[in-house]
Amino acid sequence: MDKKVCKANFSQPVVNTETVGFGRKMRSSFLTHKKILFAGLLLILAASGCSQKKVVYELPLEPQARSISREIYTPPKETLTNENYIEPQKTVRHKAHNPPKKIARNKAYNLPQEVAINAYKQPEPAKLATTLATYETTYNPEQKNRSHNITRAAASINGAIVNPGETFSYNETVGPTGKRRGYKKDIIYVKGEKKKGYGGGVCQVSTTLFNAAEQAEMTILERHDHSRPVAYAKPGKEAATSYGGIDFKFKNEKPYPIIIDSVASNGTIKIKINSM
C-alpha cells in the first residue's frame, strides 16, 4: 500500500468553508432579531401613549406684540383740529319711569313762576302819612338877619325822624348857631335884656315845634320860658333854647315813628308832625 505524503502549504490561509457559512448565518439572524426587537419596542411605546415630544419654538413677547399691533392698529385719518374747541356736554336723559318735573316759567323774566311771583310781585300801596299835629307862627320877613336865621333853623329840623322810644333834642339837631355855621346877628334875650347876638330868631322855631309836639301828644322832657315875654307865643307856650345851655326835648312814646315837616317862608313858620 502506497503511502501518500501530505505537505502543508503555509503560504495561504486555510479557510473552513463550513465554519464561515455558519458565522454569516448567525450574524444575519442577530440583525434580524435586533430589528424585530426595536420595532416591537416602538409598538409598545406607541400603545402606551408615549411618543416623541414635539419641540415648539415660541417667539419673544416684544416681537409677538409688534406683529399683533401691525395686524390690529390702523392709523387715524387726518382731521382738522381746533385748540379752542370745547366738547359739548352730553345730554342727560331721564328714565321714563321718573321724568323730571316741569317748572312753569314766567315769559317776561324767563324765571320759574314761583320765583317770579316772589321777586316781582306788585308792591303794596304806600301808606299815606297821617298828620298828627300842625302849628304855625309868623315873623317879619323885612328883618333880613332874623328871617335868615329862622330859615336855616327850620331847614335843620326838616325831615328829622324820631323812632318809638327815642328822644328828640333841638340843640343836637340844629347844632351851634354861631358865625361859622352861617348864622347872623339879631335881637336875643340875655338875663332879661335885649342884645344882638348870633342866631337871633331860632327860639321862634323851637317854640313852634314845641306847640306842634304838644298837640301830637309827645312827651315833653325839657322846655324853658324866655326871660321876657315874646310876641309870637303866650307865656307857658314858648321854648327858649341856647346851644350849650337850655334845650327843648321831647320823647316819642307812640308805637310808630314820626317825622317832622318844617318850612319857613314868606313870614310864616309851619311845622307838621306826621306818623310814618
C-alpha positions in Angstrom: 0.0 0.0 0.0 1.3 3.3 -1.1 1.7 5.9 1.5 0.7 9.5 0.5 2.7 12.3 2.0 0.7 15.4 2.7 2.5 18.7 2.6 1.2 21.7 4.2 1.1 25.0 2.3 1.6 27.7 4.8 1.7 30.5 2.2 -2.2 30.6 2.0 -4.5 30.6 5.0 -6.7 27.6 5.4 -10.4 28.5 5.5 -13.0 26.3 6.8 -16.0 26.9 4.5 -18.4 25.3 6.8 -17.4 27.5 9.7 -17.6 30.6 7.6 -21.1 29.9 6.4 -22.4 29.3 9.8 -21.0 32.6 11.1 -22.7 34.5 8.3 -26.0 32.9 9.1 -25.7 33.7 12.8 -24.8 37.4 12.1 -27.7 37.9 9.8 -30.2 36.3 12.2 -28.9 38.5 15.0 -29.5 41.6 13.0 -33.0 40.5 12.1 -33.9 39.8 15.7 -32.5 43.3 16.7 -34.7 44.9 14.1 -37.7 42.9 15.4 -37.0 43.9 19.0 -36.6 47.6 18.1 -39.9 47.5 16.1 -41.6 45.8 19.0 -40.3 48.4 21.4 -41.7 51.2 19.2 -45.1 49.4 19.1 -45.1 49.2 22.9 -44.3 52.9 23.3 -46.9 53.9 20.8 -49.5 51.8 22.6 -48.7 53.3 25.9 -49.1 56.9 24.6 -45.5 57.8 24.9 -44.4 59.4 21.7 -41.7 61.6 20.7 -42.1 65.1 22.1 -42.7 68.0 19.7 -40.4 71.0 20.1 -42.2 74.3 19.9 -40.2 77.5 19.4 -42.1 80.5 20.9 -41.3 84.0 19.8 -40.3 86.6 22.4 -43.2 88.8 23.8 -42.0 92.0 22.1 -41.9 90.6 18.5 -45.2 89.0 19.1 -46.7 92.3 20.3 -45.3 94.1 17.4 -46.8 91.6 15.0 -50.2 91.8 16.7 -50.1 95.6 16.7 -49.3 95.6 13.0 -52.3 93.4 12.4 -54.8 95.4 14.6 -53.6 99.0 14.6 -54.9 101.2 11.8 -53.5 104.8 11.6 -56.2 107.6 12.2 -57.3 109.6 9.4 -56.1 113.2 9.2 -58.6 115.6 10.7 -58.6 119.3 11.3 -58.2 120.3 15.0 -59.1 123.4 16.8 -57.3 124.2 20.1 -60.2 126.4 21.3 -62.8 123.7 20.6 -64.9 122.8 23.6 -66.6 119.4 23.6 -70.4 119.9 24.0 -71.8 118.5 27.2 -73.7 115.3 26.9 -77.5 115.5 27.3 -78.6 113.5 30.3 -81.8 111.6 29.5 -84.0 110.9 32.5 -85.6 107.5 32.9 -89.1 107.2 31.6 -90.5 105.9 35.0 -89.1 109.0 36.8 -89.4 112.0 34.5 -88.3 115.5 35.8 -91.0 117.9 36.9 -91.7 120.7 34.5 -91.5 124.1 36.1 -93.7 126.8 34.7 -91.7 129.8 33.7 -92.5 133.5 33.6 -92.1 134.6 30.0 -91.3 138.2 30.8 -88.3 137.3 33.0 -87.6 133.7 32.0 -87.7 132.6 35.6 -89.6 129.9 37.4 -93.1 131.1 38.1 -92.7 130.7 41.9 -89.5 132.8 42.0 -91.0 135.4 39.6 -94.1 135.8 41.8 -92.0 136.4 44.9 -89.4 138.6 43.3 -91.7 140.7 41.1 -94.9 140.8 42.9 -96.8 144.1 42.9 -95.6 146.5 45.6 -98.0 147.2 48.3 -99.6 150.7 48.1 -97.6 153.1 50.3 -99.3 154.1 53.5 -100.3 157.7 53.5 -98.6 159.7 56.2 -101.0 160.8 58.9 -100.6 164.3 60.2 -100.7 164.2 64.0 -100.4 168.0 64.5 -99.7 171.3 62.7 -98.6 174.6 64.2 -97.7 178.0 62.7 -96.1 181.2 63.9 -95.4 184.4 62.0 -92.4 186.7 61.8 -91.5 189.9 59.9 -89.7 189.0 56.6 -88.3 192.5 56.4 -85.9 191.7 59.2 -83.4 190.1 57.0 -81.0 188.7 59.5 -83.8 187.2 61.7 -85.5 185.8 58.6 -82.2 184.2 57.5 -81.7 182.6 60.9 -85.2 181.3 61.1 -85.0 179.8 57.6 -81.7 177.9 58.5 -83.0 176.6 61.8 -86.3 175.4 60.2 -84.4 173.6 57.5 -82.2 171.9 60.1 -85.1 170.0 61.7 -87.0 169.3 58.5 -87.2 165.6 57.8 -86.0 164.5 61.3 -87.3 161.1 62.2 -88.0 160.1 65.8 -88.5 156.4 66.3 -90.6 154.9 69.1 -88.9 155.3 72.4 -86.3 157.9 71.1 -85.8 161.4 72.4 -85.5 164.4 70.1 -83.1 167.3 71.1 -83.5 170.6 69.4 -79.9 171.7 70.2 -78.4 168.5 69.0 -80.4 168.6 65.7 -79.8 172.2 64.9 -76.3 172.4 66.2 -74.3 175.6 67.0 -75.9 178.8 65.8 -72.7 180.9 65.5 -71.0 182.7 62.7 -69.1 179.6 61.4 -72.4 177.9 60.8 -73.7 180.8 58.7 -76.0 182.4 61.3 -76.3 186.2 61.6 -76.7 188.7 64.4 -80.1 189.8 65.6 -82.0 190.6 68.8 -81.6 188.0 71.6 -82.5 188.0 75.3 -79.8 187.7 77.9 -80.9 187.7 81.5 -83.9 189.8 80.6 -82.0 192.3 78.5 -82.2 192.7 74.7 -78.9 192.3 72.9 -77.6 191.5 69.5 -76.2 188.1 69.1 -75.7 185.4 66.5 -78.7 183.2 65.9 -81.4 185.6 67.0 -84.8 184.1 65.9 -84.0 180.4 66.3 -86.0 180.3 69.5 -89.2 181.0 67.5 -88.6 177.8 65.5 -88.2 175.8 68.8 -91.3 177.4 70.2 -93.3 176.5 67.0 -92.0 172.9 67.3 -92.9 172.7 71.0 -96.6 173.6 70.3 -96.8 171.0 67.5 -95.2 168.3 69.6 -97.6 169.1 72.5 -100.6 168.8 70.1 -99.2 165.5 68.8 -99.1 164.1 72.3 -95.4 163.8 72.5 -93.9 163.5 76.0 -92.2 166.8 76.8 -88.9 166.3 78.7 -87.4 169.8 78.7 -88.8 173.2 78.0 -87.9 176.8 79.2 -89.6 180.2 79.1 -87.8 183.3 77.9 -86.7 185.8 80.5 -89.1 188.3 78.9 -92.4 187.9 77.0 -92.2 187.3 73.3 -94.6 188.5 70.6 -95.1 185.1 68.8 -96.2 183.0 71.8 -98.1 183.2 75.0 -96.4 182.6 78.3 -96.1 178.9 79.0 -96.3 178.1 75.3 -92.8 179.1 74.4 -89.5 177.1 74.3 -86.3 179.2 74.7 -83.1 177.5 73.6 -79.3 178.2 73.7 -76.8 175.8 72.3 -74.6 174.5 75.1 -77.3 175.7 77.7 -81.0 175.3 77.9 -82.6 172.9 75.4 -86.0 171.7 74.2 -86.5 167.9 74.2 -89.4 165.5 73.8 -89.8 161.7 73.6 -91.8 159.7 71.1 -93.8 157.1 73.1 -96.0 156.2 70.1 -95.8 152.7 68.7 -94.7 154.1 65.4 -92.0 156.6 64.2 -92.8 160.2 63.5 -91.3 162.6 61.0 -91.0 166.4 61.3 -92.0 168.6 58.4 -90.7 172.1 58.9 -90.8 175.1 56.4 -90.2 178.8 56.9 -91.2 181.0 54.1 -92.8 184.4 53.4 -93.0 185.3 57.1 -94.6 182.0 58.3 -93.1 179.1 60.1 -95.2 176.0 59.6 -94.3 172.7 61.4 -96.1 169.4 61.0 -95.6 166.2 62.9 -96.6 163.2 60.8 -96.7 159.5 61.5 -94.8 157.0 59.4 
